[in-house]
Amino acid sequence: MTPRVIPALVILLLMALAACSGDRATASGTYRAESDGMEIVLVLDKNGKGTWSTDLDEIPFKWTLRPDGSLWLHTREGGVIPAETGEDSLRLHLPGTEPMVFRKD
């Protein structure tokens, strides 16, 4: 391969990866849910970072929008929490709990 072909291939690969990812601007925003009488606020920033906040704690995470339309929350510990996306809502199912529906502000 010639030296000029490699940068072109890298650019094409990056464009293909960008096309596979969903639209972060659409999914980003503030979402709210209630669990056991406590409000949970989920903030998804356009840069792929976010926070999970309650009255007691605030937990940072990263998030990605998958090609199938689902949204994944990536924890610092390496865990992944999948969420189903809906019309201005997210549905999360954490282990040991009932599914939570977050509504977008």
Backbone torsions as a table, in degrees:
resi	resn	phi	psi	omega
1	MET	NA	142.2	178.2
2	THR	-80.1	156.6	-179.3
3	PRO	-60.1	-24.8	180.0
4	ARG	-78.5	-23.1	-177.2
5	VAL	-73.9	-36.3	-176.4
6	ILE	-61.6	-49.1	177.3
7	PRO	-60.8	-35.5	178.7
8	ALA	-65.1	-40.6	178.0
9	LEU	-65.8	-38.8	177.9
10	VAL	-62.8	-44.2	179.0
11	ILE	-62.3	-43.6	178.3
12	LEU	-63.1	-40.0	178.5
13	LEU	-63.9	-43.8	178.6
14	LEU	-64.0	-38.6	177.8
15	MET	-65.1	-39.8	179.0
16	ALA	-65.5	-41.3	177.9
17	LEU	-65.4	-38.9	178.4
18	ALA	-65.3	-36.7	179.6
19	ALA	-68.5	-29.3	-179.9
20	CYS	-76.0	-26.9	-179.2
21	SER	-79.7	151.6	-179.5
22	GLY	-76.5	-177.9	-178.6
23	ASP	-87.7	104.5	-179.0
24	ARG	-63.9	-33.2	-178.0
25	ALA	-61.6	-36.0	-180.0
26	THR	-69.9	-40.8	-176.8
27	ALA	-81.6	-25.5	-176.0
28	SER	-66.4	153.5	179.8
29	GLY	144.3	-169.2	-179.9
30	THR	-108.4	130.3	-179.8
31	TYR	-121.9	148.0	-179.6
32	ARG	-131.8	143.8	175.0
33	ALA	-144.7	167.0	177.1
34	GLU	-127.7	135.2	179.1
35	SER	-141.6	124.6	-179.3
36	ASP	51.9	40.7	177.8
37	GLY	76.2	6.3	-179.5
38	MET	-113.0	133.5	176.9
39	GLU	-79.5	135.2	175.6
40	ILE	-116.2	128.5	179.7
41	VAL	-113.2	123.8	179.5
42	LEU	-111.7	119.4	179.9
43	VAL	-112.6	122.7	177.1
44	LEU	-110.9	111.1	177.9
45	ASP	-83.8	154.6	-178.8
46	LYS	-63.2	-20.8	-178.3
47	ASN	-83.5	4.6	178.5
48	GLY	88.9	7.1	175.9
49	LYS	-107.3	160.0	179.9
50	GLY	-161.7	177.3	176.7
51	THR	-138.6	147.6	173.2
52	TRP	-113.0	114.4	-173.9
53	SER	-123.5	138.5	169.9
54	THR	-129.3	-177.9	176.2
55	ASP	-63.1	-24.1	-173.6
56	LEU	-99.1	-24.7	-170.1
57	ASP	-156.1	159.5	172.3
58	GLU	-134.3	123.2	-174.7
59	ILE	-118.0	120.9	177.0
60	PRO	-80.8	152.8	176.9
61	PHE	-156.1	173.6	171.5
62	LYS	-114.3	156.1	-179.9
63	TRP	-139.3	151.8	176.8
64	THR	-135.6	148.7	173.9
65	LEU	-101.3	122.4	-173.9
66	ARG	-85.7	157.6	178.9
67	PRO	-58.4	-27.2	179.7
68	ASP	-81.7	1.1	178.3
69	GLY	95.6	-10.6	178.0
70	SER	-77.6	162.8	-179.6
71	LEU	-121.1	134.5	-179.2
72	TRP	-114.2	131.2	171.4
73	LEU	-96.8	125.3	-178.1
74	HIS	-105.2	117.1	-179.2
75	THR	-82.3	161.6	178.3
76	ARG	-62.2	-30.4	-177.9
77	GLU	-79.1	-3.3	178.4
78	GLY	100.1	0.5	178.5
79	GLY	-78.8	159.3	177.7
80	VAL	-127.0	130.0	176.1
81	ILE	-113.1	108.8	179.3
82	PRO	-78.5	146.7	177.4
83	ALA	-132.0	139.1	173.5
84	GLU	-86.5	132.8	179.1
85	THR	-94.4	144.3	177.6
86	GLY	-136.5	-172.0	177.6
87	GLU	-67.5	102.4	-178.8
88	ASP	55.4	37.5	177.8
89	SER	-152.4	160.0	173.3
90	LEU	-131.0	139.1	178.4
91	ARG	-118.2	115.4	-179.3
92	LEU	-111.6	143.3	174.5
93	HIS	-125.7	102.9	176.5
94	LEU	-86.9	144.3	179.4
95	PRO	-55.6	133.4	176.9
96	GLY	81.7	7.3	-179.9
97	THR	-131.7	164.9	172.2
98	GLU	-74.3	152.6	177.4
99	PRO	-57.8	141.6	178.3
100	MET	-111.6	136.2	177.0
101	VAL	-108.4	119.8	177.9
102	PHE	-98.7	129.9	178.5
103	ARG	-102.9	136.1	180.0
104	LYS	-76.0	136.1	176.5
105	ASP	-66.9	NA	NA
